[in-house]
């Protein structure tokens, strides 16, 4: 029993700050300038107390509502990775409190305010089409605001950005109208091309007929007739349609 008592008394003279933590040293409740790093530290019981704060990266998910430049409601889910600046752990604890107080009193209001300021610079359509630019604006604004409280921003993600159902329906209707307009434009263009093709074919046929008429001489007709002649004597038709001359009647069959 005595040994246990001695161990307890001795342990009260030491404090262990674990990995990823910093110790805020207080003397009779007053925060000291010295920040205790990781490891074991000597303290005076009843005189000194130590509050441990984590300086590891923490994740905070926040949902906020804002308005776009064209007065559309914007609902945003934000994932923020942040950590306490290790060297300023004592100042944070003295002015704000522990990690829960930092989230409730500083981080949540800062995220909502920065989102409202950034979203107000863009229309609803631009918030969608310029998402990277919007994220960069939120990141820059939040980093600058939280740095005054010795809070570092590691990363911020706009997990989900959505609008009112009425606006979503309007966007969908606009997209459908644009698709129908493009389809009608395509059909009209196709019809124009087909008409141009028919005109070109007709012009080509007319030109072919014109060239044929210009080059259709008696000599050419005679040549074509000879090439097509099958050896039989043809019928000769005169100007008078009633007079037909069959040259076969002048040719007597060959006597065997």
Backbone as CSV, one residue per row, in Angstrom:
resi,resn,N_x,N_y,N_z,CA_x,CA_y,CA_z,C_x,C_y,C_z
1,UNK,0.836,-1.212,0.000,0.000,0.000,0.000,0.866,1.255,0.000
2,UNK,1.912,1.197,0.785,2.830,2.334,0.871,3.542,2.549,-0.465
3,UNK,3.879,1.428,-1.112,4.562,1.529,-2.410,3.653,2.179,-3.449
4,UNK,2.390,1.795,-3.424,1.430,2.375,-4.359,1.278,3.864,-4.108
5,UNK,1.285,4.245,-2.829,1.159,5.656,-2.488,2.359,6.444,-2.989
6,UNK,3.546,5.834,-2.836,4.766,6.497,-3.298,4.772,6.638,-4.829
7,UNK,4.323,5.597,-5.510,4.250,5.641,-6.971,3.293,6.734,-7.425
8,UNK,2.166,6.858,-6.739,1.188,7.883,-7.091,1.754,9.283,-6.878
9,UNK,2.439,9.454,-5.753,3.023,10.767,-5.467,4.097,11.134,-6.491
10,UNK,4.922,10.141,-6.836,5.984,10.411,-7.808,5.396,10.725,-9.199
11,UNK,4.352,9.993,-9.549,3.755,10.197,-10.883,3.117,11.569,-11.001
12,UNK,2.692,12.145,-9.880,2.076,13.462,-9.937,3.085,14.557,-10.259
13,UNK,4.384,14.224,-10.187,5.428,15.187,-10.524,5.778,15.146,-12.028
14,UNK,5.140,14.257,-12.745,5.452,14.116,-14.162,4.159,14.088,-14.988
15,UNK,4.279,14.558,-16.214,3.162,14.502,-17.151,3.704,14.034,-18.505
16,UNK,2.944,13.171,-19.149,3.358,12.631,-20.454,2.465,13.221,-21.543
17,UNK,3.120,13.832,-22.523,2.406,14.358,-23.695,2.609,13.363,-24.832
18,UNK,1.523,12.796,-25.305,1.598,11.747,-26.321,1.868,12.317,-27.720
19,UNK,2.175,11.392,-28.657,2.426,11.787,-30.045,1.189,12.458,-30.625
20,UNK,1.394,13.534,-31.354,0.285,14.259,-31.962,-0.424,15.186,-31.004
21,UNK,0.197,15.453,-29.843,-0.410,16.340,-28.851,0.563,17.450,-28.462
22,UNK,0.012,18.489,-27.868,0.793,19.519,-27.210,0.161,19.778,-25.859
23,UNK,1.015,20.096,-24.876,0.518,20.344,-23.529,0.493,21.832,-23.223
24,UNK,-0.648,22.310,-22.765,-0.775,23.703,-22.340,-0.501,23.742,-20.836
25,UNK,0.598,24.369,-20.483,1.019,24.424,-19.081,0.364,25.609,-18.379
26,UNK,-0.249,25.317,-17.230,-0.888,26.378,-16.432,-0.336,26.358,-15.025
27,UNK,-0.091,27.535,-14.532,0.400,27.679,-13.157,-0.666,28.393,-12.345
28,UNK,-1.232,27.672,-11.371,-2.371,28.172,-10.596,-3.486,28.663,-11.540
29,UNK,-3.687,27.923,-12.649,-4.760,28.229,-13.598,-4.411,29.254,-14.646
30,UNK,-3.228,29.815,-14.564,-2.827,30.829,-15.530,-1.993,30.187,-16.643
31,UNK,-2.389,30.414,-17.874,-1.696,29.808,-19.012,-0.292,30.392,-19.141
32,UNK,0.686,29.491,-19.283,2.078,29.893,-19.437,2.463,29.943,-20.917
33,UNK,3.515,30.678,-21.199,3.953,30.821,-22.585,4.550,29.531,-23.142
34,UNK,5.115,28.731,-22.286,5.762,27.510,-22.729,4.717,26.471,-23.154
35,UNK,4.943,25.881,-24.322,4.094,24.798,-24.821,4.873,23.495,-24.672
36,UNK,4.265,22.513,-24.022,4.941,21.243,-23.793,4.829,20.355,-25.028
37,UNK,5.979,19.913,-25.535,5.987,19.018,-26.684,5.787,17.575,-26.275
38,UNK,5.929,16.669,-27.245,5.753,15.238,-26.966,6.854,14.750,-26.028
39,UNK,6.450,13.900,-25.085,7.436,13.337,-24.154,6.986,13.497,-22.716
40,UNK,7.938,13.328,-21.783,7.652,13.404,-20.345,8.182,14.728,-19.799
41,UNK,7.398,15.345,-18.934,7.761,16.664,-18.414,7.565,16.684,-16.896
42,UNK,8.454,17.433,-16.228,8.406,17.575,-14.772,7.501,18.749,-14.411
43,UNK,6.566,18.520,-13.510,5.653,19.569,-13.052,5.570,19.516,-11.533
44,UNK,5.051,20.598,-10.978,4.873,20.671,-9.522,3.399,20.443,-9.209
45,UNK,3.072,19.402,-8.474,1.665,19.131,-8.138,1.022,20.324,-7.425
46,UNK,-0.228,20.518,-7.669,-1.033,21.599,-7.100,-0.671,22.979,-7.649
47,UNK,0.529,23.120,-8.157,0.960,24.391,-8.731,0.699,24.401,-10.232
48,UNK,1.090,23.293,-10.874,0.963,23.191,-12.321,-0.162,22.222,-12.706
49,UNK,-0.854,22.586,-13.757,-1.791,21.671,-14.420,-1.506,21.737,-15.923
50,UNK,-1.826,20.646,-16.601,-1.536,20.567,-18.030,-2.807,20.135,-18.787
51,UNK,-3.148,20.915,-19.812,-4.266,20.566,-20.691,-3.691,20.119,-22.029
52,UNK,-4.035,18.919,-22.461,-3.501,18.381,-23.714,-4.462,18.665,-24.873
53,UNK,-3.888,19.168,-25.951,-4.659,19.423,-27.172,-4.036,18.643,-28.325
54,UNK,-4.863,18.050,-29.163,-4.337,17.348,-30.339,-3.971,18.347,-31.437
55,UNK,-2.850,18.103,-32.074,-2.430,18.949,-33.203,-2.464,18.154,-34.507
56,UNK,-3.077,16.983,-34.446,-3.233,16.174,-35.645,-4.301,16.768,-36.554
57,UNK,-4.257,16.351,-37.814,-5.255,16.820,-38.786,-6.618,16.237,-38.407
58,UNK,-7.597,17.106,-38.347,-8.947,16.685,-38.006,-9.896,17.013,-39.163
59,UNK,-10.953,16.243,-39.246,-11.935,16.427,-40.318,-13.243,16.931,-39.742
60,UNK,-13.779,17.944,-40.390,-15.056,18.498,-39.967,-15.962,18.629,-41.174
61,UNK,-17.145,18.043,-41.105,-18.122,18.145,-42.197,-19.205,19.137,-41.798
62,UNK,-19.448,20.098,-42.697,-20.359,21.198,-42.398,-21.311,21.387,-43.572
63,UNK,-22.574,21.598,-43.282,-23.576,21.920,-44.298,-23.980,23.377,-44.132
64,UNK,-23.965,24.108,-45.232,-24.267,25.536,-45.168,-25.148,25.945,-46.338
65,UNK,-25.906,27.016,-46.143,-26.775,27.553,-47.178,-26.322,28.957,-47.525
66,UNK,-26.321,29.274,-48.805,-25.924,30.600,-49.268,-26.794,30.979,-50.453
67,UNK,-26.557,32.171,-50.990,-27.297,32.644,-52.164,-26.321,33.013,-53.261
68,UNK,-26.668,32.652,-54.497,-25.829,32.996,-55.642,-26.085,34.444,-56.055
69,UNK,-25.305,34.917,-57.026,-25.454,36.296,-57.490,-26.827,36.536,-58.113
70,UNK,-27.409,35.479,-58.725,-28.740,35.615,-59.305,-29.833,35.154,-58.337
71,UNK,-29.493,35.191,-57.048,-30.452,34.974,-55.952,-31.054,33.569,-55.932
72,UNK,-30.265,32.584,-56.305,-30.680,31.188,-56.170,-30.110,30.620,-54.868
73,UNK,-30.900,29.807,-54.190,-30.416,29.180,-52.956,-29.408,28.082,-53.283
74,UNK,-28.268,28.137,-52.616,-27.201,27.161,-52.842,-26.961,26.400,-51.536
75,UNK,-27.080,25.078,-51.621,-26.861,24.228,-50.449,-25.557,23.462,-50.661
76,UNK,-24.622,23.624,-49.721,-23.282,23.073,-49.895,-22.879,22.224,-48.690
77,UNK,-22.338,21.040,-48.981,-21.748,20.185,-47.954,-20.239,20.294,-48.077
78,UNK,-19.593,20.740,-46.994,-18.161,21.007,-47.008,-17.445,20.008,-46.101
79,UNK,-16.320,19.484,-46.583,-15.439,18.642,-45.765,-14.136,19.413,-45.564
80,UNK,-13.842,19.757,-44.322,-12.666,20.579,-44.006,-11.670,19.775,-43.180
81,UNK,-10.428,19.730,-43.649,-9.330,19.150,-42.878,-8.511,20.291,-42.283
82,UNK,-8.337,20.278,-40.975,-7.662,21.376,-40.298,-6.861,20.855,-39.111
83,UNK,-5.967,21.690,-38.609,-5.258,21.332,-37.387,-4.831,22.591,-36.639
84,UNK,-4.631,22.427,-35.355,-4.144,23.520,-34.506,-2.657,23.722,-34.772
85,UNK,-2.235,24.979,-34.918,-0.809,25.265,-35.072,-0.115,24.882,-33.759
86,UNK,0.784,23.901,-33.790,1.364,23.375,-32.534,1.967,24.442,-31.624
87,UNK,2.714,25.371,-32.183,3.398,26.368,-31.362,2.435,27.348,-30.692
88,UNK,1.183,27.379,-31.155,0.206,28.328,-30.616,-0.901,27.627,-29.826
89,UNK,-0.645,26.416,-29.370,-1.668,25.667,-28.643,-2.105,26.397,-27.378
90,UNK,-1.139,27.045,-26.687,-1.486,27.752,-25.455,-2.375,28.969,-25.741
91,UNK,-2.093,29.688,-26.849,-2.899,30.861,-27.194,-4.313,30.450,-27.575
92,UNK,-4.440,29.348,-28.292,-5.769,28.865,-28.683,-6.580,28.472,-27.461
93,UNK,-5.952,27.735,-26.551,-6.681,27.295,-25.363,-7.067,28.492,-24.500
94,UNK,-6.214,29.469,-24.446,-6.472,30.641,-23.602,-7.591,31.509,-24.170
95,UNK,-7.647,31.652,-25.485,-8.631,32.557,-26.092,-9.908,31.867,-26.561
96,UNK,-9.801,30.573,-26.885,-10.971,29.881,-27.438,-11.418,28.714,-26.572
97,UNK,-10.485,27.813,-26.281,-10.822,26.626,-25.508,-10.260,25.376,-26.170
98,UNK,-10.900,24.249,-25.900,-10.406,22.989,-26.453,-10.896,22.803,-27.898
99,UNK,-10.672,21.582,-28.453,-11.001,21.326,-29.857,-12.494,21.502,-30.151
100,UNK,-13.348,21.065,-29.243,-14.789,21.202,-29.468,-15.192,22.671,-29.541
101,UNK,-14.594,23.491,-28.676,-14.897,24.924,-28.700,-14.390,25.570,-29.993
102,UNK,-13.242,25.108,-30.481,-12.699,25.633,-31.737,-13.673,25.374,-32.887
103,UNK,-14.233,24.154,-32.941,-15.169,23.803,-34.005,-16.445,24.633,-33.912
104,UNK,-17.024,24.699,-32.732,-18.314,25.360,-32.561,-18.213,26.881,-32.658
105,UNK,-17.175,27.453,-32.097,-17.091,28.910,-32.001,-16.355,29.566,-33.162
106,UNK,-15.479,28.822,-33.820,-14.654,29.430,-34.862,-14.898,28.816,-36.240
107,UNK,-14.716,27.499,-36.351,-14.713,26.867,-37.671,-16.083,26.913,-38.336
108,UNK,-17.122,26.458,-37.652,-18.455,26.434,-38.272,-18.916,27.815,-38.749
109,UNK,-18.848,28.851,-37.902,-19.249,30.190,-38.384,-18.376,30.700,-39.529
110,UNK,-17.075,30.390,-39.485,-16.170,30.856,-40.537,-16.520,30.223,-41.877
111,UNK,-16.804,28.922,-41.889,-17.164,28.230,-43.129,-18.445,28.824,-43.717
112,UNK,-19.448,29.048,-42.899,-20.714,29.598,-43.385,-20.524,31.006,-43.953
113,UNK,-19.742,31.829,-43.264,-19.538,33.200,-43.725,-18.749,33.247,-45.031
114,UNK,-17.697,32.456,-45.128,-16.876,32.446,-46.347,-17.684,31.910,-47.523
115,UNK,-18.460,30.862,-47.307,-19.290,30.319,-48.381,-20.275,31.361,-48.909
116,UNK,-20.904,32.083,-48.020,-21.859,33.110,-48.439,-21.166,34.199,-49.248
117,UNK,-19.977,34.598,-48.816,-19.247,35.651,-49.521,-18.811,35.198,-50.910
118,UNK,-18.342,33.948,-51.033,-17.847,33.447,-52.319,-18.998,33.155,-53.275
119,UNK,-20.034,32.472,-52.804,-21.156,32.114,-53.672,-21.862,33.348,-54.235
120,UNK,-21.853,34.442,-53.488,-22.521,35.657,-53.938,-21.831,36.287,-55.148
121,UNK,-20.612,35.850,-55.463,-19.868,36.394,-56.608,-20.224,35.692,-57.915
122,UNK,-20.923,34.570,-57.847,-21.188,33.759,-59.041,-22.685,33.524,-59.213
123,UNK,-23.076,33.349,-60.470,-24.445,32.905,-60.733,-24.530,31.408,-60.447
124,UNK,-25.754,30.914,-60.387,-25.937,29.483,-60.117,-25.267,28.631,-61.188
125,UNK,-25.374,29.047,-62.439,-24.751,28.288,-63.526,-23.226,28.317,-63.409
126,UNK,-22.672,29.466,-63.035,-21.218,29.582,-62.890,-20.700,28.748,-61.730
127,UNK,-21.489,28.602,-60.688,-21.075,27.767,-59.553,-20.862,26.326,-60.004
128,UNK,-21.637,25.901,-61.012,-21.503,24.548,-61.541,-20.344,24.471,-62.525
129,UNK,-20.288,25.419,-63.465,-19.288,25.357,-64.534,-17.900,25.793,-64.076
130,UNK,-17.842,26.588,-63.008,-16.549,27.072,-62.498,-16.298,26.535,-61.087
131,UNK,-16.561,25.274,-60.912,-16.466,24.673,-59.577,-15.055,24.789,-59.000
132,UNK,-14.035,24.583,-59.837,-12.660,24.685,-59.360,-12.330,26.079,-58.872
133,UNK,-12.796,27.088,-59.604,-12.556,28.479,-59.207,-13.287,28.809,-57.910
134,UNK,-14.504,28.311,-57.768,-15.274,28.532,-56.546,-14.563,27.894,-55.350
135,UNK,-14.091,26.661,-55.521,-13.381,25.968,-54.451,-12.127,26.733,-54.031
136,UNK,-11.389,27.243,-55.028,-10.172,27.995,-54.732,-10.504,29.256,-53.933
137,UNK,-11.616,29.909,-54.268,-12.029,31.097,-53.529,-12.387,30.784,-52.088
138,UNK,-13.104,29.670,-51.881,-13.463,29.257,-50.519,-12.210,28.889,-49.734
139,UNK,-11.310,28.163,-50.374,-10.058,27.748,-49.725,-9.249,28.972,-49.282
140,UNK,-9.099,29.934,-50.181,-8.315,31.135,-49.871,-8.959,31.939,-48.747
141,UNK,-10.278,32.146,-48.852,-10.976,32.936,-47.832,-10.946,32.298,-46.460
142,UNK,-11.142,30.971,-46.428,-11.179,30.272,-45.144,-9.787,30.198,-44.513
143,UNK,-8.768,29.991,-45.344,-7.392,29.946,-44.831,-7.015,31.274,-44.181
144,UNK,-7.351,32.371,-44.859,-7.032,33.688,-44.316,-7.789,33.964,-43.020
145,UNK,-9.037,33.547,-42.965,-9.852,33.833,-41.772,-9.398,33.002,-40.570
146,UNK,-9.140,31.709,-40.784,-8.791,30.837,-39.661,-7.359,31.051,-39.176
147,UNK,-6.502,31.574,-40.040,-5.109,31.779,-39.624,-5.010,32.781,-38.480
148,UNK,-5.960,33.695,-38.378,-5.930,34.676,-37.285,-6.210,34.016,-35.940
149,UNK,-6.760,32.800,-35.976,-7.032,32.058,-34.743,-6.039,30.907,-34.558
150,UNK,-4.941,30.927,-35.310,-3.893,29.895,-35.228,-4.421,28.510,-35.605
151,UNK,-5.319,28.515,-36.595,-5.861,27.255,-37.119,-5.425,27.146,-38.574
152,UNK,-4.789,26.047,-38.937,-4.291,25.845,-40.301,-5.275,24.981,-41.088
153,UNK,-5.524,25.389,-42.321,-6.393,24.627,-43.232,-5.517,23.705,-44.070
154,UNK,-5.738,22.403,-43.984,-4.985,21.432,-44.782,-5.646,21.177,-46.135
155,UNK,-6.957,21.099,-46.135,-7.671,20.869,-47.390,-9.145,21.138,-47.166
156,UNK,-9.802,21.542,-48.243,-11.245,21.752,-48.181,-11.870,21.189,-49.443
157,UNK,-12.986,20.500,-49.289,-13.676,19.892,-50.426,-15.138,20.302,-50.408
158,UNK,-15.616,20.725,-51.585,-17.051,20.977,-51.739,-17.677,19.653,-52.157
159,UNK,-18.057,18.866,-51.159,-18.504,17.496,-51.407,-19.745,17.464,-52.277
160,UNK,-20.687,18.324,-51.972,-21.956,18.302,-52.716,-22.516,19.714,-52.772
161,UNK,-22.795,20.169,-53.978,-23.406,21.484,-54.183,-24.716,21.278,-54.944
162,UNK,-25.812,21.691,-54.367,-27.091,21.522,-55.053,-27.971,22.752,-54.818
163,UNK,-29.055,22.809,-55.600,-29.930,23.969,-55.580,-31.356,23.522,-55.248
164,UNK,-32.262,24.490,-55.220,-33.657,24.163,-54.942,-34.225,23.299,-56.065
165,UNK,-35.282,22.561,-55.764,-35.906,21.682,-56.748,-36.454,22.477,-57.920
166,UNK,-36.956,23.661,-57.644,-37.499,24.513,-58.711,-36.406,24.896,-59.701
167,UNK,-35.239,25.255,-59.185,-34.134,25.629,-60.070,-33.641,24.415,-60.849
168,UNK,-33.557,23.261,-60.197,-33.113,22.043,-60.877,-34.055,21.690,-62.019
169,UNK,-35.364,21.841,-61.796,-36.334,21.567,-62.855,-36.154,22.549,-64.021
170,UNK,-35.866,23.808,-63.702,-35.665,24.814,-64.750,-34.428,24.496,-65.577
171,UNK,-33.364,24.059,-64.911,-32.136,23.689,-65.619,-32.380,22.505,-66.539
172,UNK,-33.113,21.514,-66.036,-33.412,20.333,-66.851,-34.252,20.712,-68.071
173,UNK,-35.245,21.592,-67.875,-36.081,22.030,-68.995,-35.245,22.785,-70.026
174,UNK,-34.311,23.593,-69.566,-33.442,24.340,-70.480,-32.573,23.390,-71.300
175,UNK,-32.032,22.377,-70.639,-31.195,21.406,-71.344,-31.996,20.651,-72.397
176,UNK,-33.226,20.272,-72.064,-34.077,19.566,-73.019,-34.373,20.466,-74.219
177,UNK,-34.674,21.748,-73.951,-34.955,22.683,-75.036,-33.739,22.867,-75.940
178,UNK,-32.558,22.944,-75.347,-31.336,23.096,-76.143,-31.082,21.862,-77.007
179,UNK,-31.332,20.671,-76.452,-31.155,19.444,-77.223,-32.146,19.377,-78.384
180,UNK,-33.392,19.791,-78.139,-34.395,19.787,-79.209,-34.021,20.787,-80.294
181,UNK,-33.497,21.953,-79.876,-33.085,22.964,-80.854,-31.933,22.451,-81.710
182,UNK,-30.986,21.786,-81.084,-29.856,21.219,-81.835,-30.336,20.135,-82.798
183,UNK,-31.291,19.332,-82.346,-31.828,18.275,-83.208,-32.536,18.891,-84.419
184,UNK,-33.338,19.934,-84.181,-34.042,20.594,-85.287,-33.038,21.227,-86.249
185,UNK,-31.989,21.800,-85.716,-30.949,22.399,-86.566,-30.272,21.333,-87.420
186,UNK,-30.030,20.161,-86.810,-29.407,19.070,-87.556,-30.319,18.582,-88.673
187,UNK,-31.604,18.432,-88.381,-32.556,17.966,-89.399,-32.631,18.965,-90.552
188,UNK,-32.666,20.276,-90.212,-32.729,21.300,-91.253,-31.462,21.287,-92.110
189,UNK,-30.323,21.132,-91.461,-29.058,21.096,-92.201,-28.989,19.878,-93.111
190,UNK,-29.480,18.747,-92.601,-29.493,17.530,-93.400,-30.387,17.694,-94.637
191,UNK,-31.560,18.312,-94.441,-32.469,18.532,-95.561,-31.846,19.464,-96.594
192,UNK,-31.148,20.496,-96.117,-30.481,21.432,-97.036,-29.421,20.719,-97.866
193,UNK,-28.619,19.879,-97.205,-27.572,19.140,-97.911,-28.162,18.183,-98.943
194,UNK,-29.250,17.513,-98.566,-29.892,16.600,-99.512,-30.441,17.366,-100.716
195,UNK,-31.019,18.552,-100.481,-31.534,19.358,-101.584,-30.397,19.815,-102.493
196,UNK,-29.289,20.226,-101.900,-28.129,20.627,-102.687,-27.607,19.474,-103.531
197,UNK,-27.626,18.272,-102.955,-27.167,17.096,-103.693,-28.055,16.825,-104.903
198,UNK,-29.375,16.933,-104.712,-30.312,16.703,-105.825,-30.131,17.751,-106.926
199,UNK,-29.918,19.003,-106.506,-29.701,20.066,-107.492,-28.431,19.811,-108.284
200,UNK,-27.385,19.413,-107.592,-26.108,19.133,-108.262,-26.239,17.970,-109.238
201,UNK,-26.994,16.930,-108.830,-27.211,15.799,-109.731,-27.985,16.221,-110.974
202,UNK,-29.017,17.050,-110.755,-29.817,17.521,-111.894,-28.967,18.371,-112.828
203,UNK,-28.124,19.238,-112.261,-27.245,20.062,-113.093,-26.283,19.180,-113.892
204,UNK,-25.769,18.140,-113.218,-24.850,17.233,-113.902,-25.525,16.494,-115.047
205,UNK,-26.758,16.047,-114.823,-27.504,15.346,-115.872,-27.802,16.278,-117.037
206,UNK,-28.183,17.520,-116.713,-28.472,18.491,-117.774,-27.225,18.792,-118.589
207,UNK,-26.097,18.945,-117.911,-24.845,19.214,-118.610,-24.463,18.040,-119.502
208,UNK,-24.701,16.813,-118.998,-24.397,15.623,-119.788,-25.249,15.569,-121.056
209,UNK,-26.535,15.890,-120.912,-27.424,15.894,-122.079,-27.018,16.976,-123.088
210,UNK,-26.611,18.135,-122.563,-26.192,19.221,-123.458,-24.959,18.827,-124.256
211,UNK,-23.981,18.224,-123.566,-22.766,17.802,-124.263,-23.071,16.725,-125.307
212,UNK,-24.020,15.825,-124.963,-24.385,14.770,-125.894,-25.024,15.347,-127.162
213,UNK,-25.913,16.335,-126.949,-26.565,16.951,-128.107,-25.554,17.679,-128.993
214,UNK,-24.604,18.371,-128.381,-23.623,19.130,-129.149,-22.693,18.223,-129.956
215,UNK,-22.439,17.019,-129.460,-21.481,16.127,-130.117,-22.146,15.025,-130.946
216,UNK,-23.472,15.054,-131.039,-24.202,14.016,-131.762,-24.274,14.389,-133.256
217,UNK,-23.198,14.137,-133.998,-23.111,14.455,-135.436,-23.564,13.260,-136.268
218,UNK,-23.872,13.477,-137.589,-24.261,12.337,-138.462,-23.171,11.275,-138.519
219,UNK,-21.935,11.701,-138.569,-20.836,10.733,-138.605,-20.836,9.851,-137.359
220,UNK,-21.080,10.498,-136.198,-21.093,9.733,-134.946,-22.264,8.768,-134.935
221,UNK,-23.425,9.211,-135.414,-24.594,8.327,-135.455,-24.331,7.136,-136.365
222,UNK,-23.673,7.419,-137.516,-23.358,6.328,-138.439,-22.417,5.338,-137.809
223,UNK,-21.427,5.858,-137.122,-20.458,4.989,-136.436,-21.149,4.133,-135.382
224,UNK,-22.038,4.753,-134.594,-22.752,4.008,-133.561,-23.649,2.938,-134.182
225,UNK,-24.273,3.254,-135.329,-25.156,2.284,-135.975,-24.369,1.091,-136.475
226,UNK,-23.196,1.364,-137.054,-22.359,0.270,-137.548,-21.914,-0.627,-136.405
227,UNK,-21.550,0.004,-135.284,-21.086,-0.779,-134.125,-22.209,-1.644,-133.552
228,UNK,-23.444,-1.155,-133.654,-24.570,-1.897,-133.114,-25.230,-2.846,-134.124
229,UNK,-24.799,-2.781,-135.448,-25.463,-3.581,-136.483,-25.179,-5.054,-136.264
230,UNK,-26.257,-5.892,-136.333,-26.143,-7.327,-136.092,-26.034,-8.144,-137.380
231,UNK,-25.873,-7.469,-138.529,-25.737,-8.162,-139.802,-27.006,-8.203,-140.613
232,UNK,-28.154,-7.943,-140.032,-29.415,-7.914,-140.759,-29.638,-6.547,-141.370
233,UNK,-30.342,-6.511,-142.521,-30.614,-5.237,-143.157,-31.782,-4.559,-142.447
234,UNK,-31.638,-3.329,-142.132,-32.687,-2.653,-141.331,-33.826,-2.151,-142.205
235,UNK,-34.873,-1.772,-141.545,-35.983,-1.085,-142.183,-35.635,0.391,-142.273
236,UNK,-35.918,0.998,-143.409,-35.654,2.428,-143.583,-36.999,3.135,-143.621
237,UNK,-37.153,4.089,-142.771,-38.408,4.833,-142.645,-38.204,6.199,-143.238
238,UNK,-39.012,6.578,-144.185,-38.867,7.886,-144.816,-39.603,8.956,-144.045
239,UNK,-39.644,10.150,-144.656,-40.342,11.257,-144.019,-41.826,10.986,-143.937
240,UNK,-42.295,10.286,-144.942,-43.701,9.919,-144.935,-43.847,8.635,-144.148
241,UNK,-44.552,8.720,-143.050,-44.648,7.571,-142.136,-45.326,6.385,-142.786
242,UNK,-46.014,6.598,-143.911,-46.718,5.486,-144.547,-45.820,4.684,-145.454
243,UNK,-44.622,5.219,-145.740,-43.720,4.551,-146.664,-42.598,3.895,-145.888
244,UNK,-42.506,2.587,-145.975,-41.464,1.828,-145.314,-40.673,1.092,-146.379
245,UNK,-39.374,1.084,-146.229,-38.511,0.402,-147.195,-37.753,-0.682,-146.481
246,UNK,-38.031,-1.925,-146.844,-37.351,-3.059,-146.253,-36.300,-3.530,-147.239
247,UNK,-35.032,-3.267,-146.906,-33.944,-3.599,-147.812,-33.786,-5.101,-147.985
248,UNK,-34.352,-5.901,-147.113,-34.233,-7.340,-147.219,-34.934,-7.881,-148.468
249,UNK,-35.914,-7.086,-148.959,-36.642,-7.596,-150.123,-35.809,-7.544,-151.406
250,UNK,-34.737,-6.703,-151.382,-33.862,-6.611,-152.556,-32.716,-7.630,-152.551
251,UNK,-32.644,-8.303,-151.457,-31.568,-9.304,-151.348,-32.203,-10.674,-151.513
252,UNK,-31.759,-11.399,-152.585,-32.310,-12.736,-152.821,-31.538,-13.744,-152.001
253,UNK,-32.261,-14.709,-151.524,-31.565,-15.733,-150.733,-30.521,-16.449,-151.564
254,UNK,-29.467,-16.771,-150.973,-28.359,-17.470,-151.668,-28.783,-18.887,-151.984
255,UNK,-28.582,-19.257,-153.293,-28.970,-20.580,-153.716,-27.863,-21.566,-153.351
256,UNK,-28.290,-22.633,-152.767,-27.323,-23.682,-152.445,-27.110,-24.577,-153.638
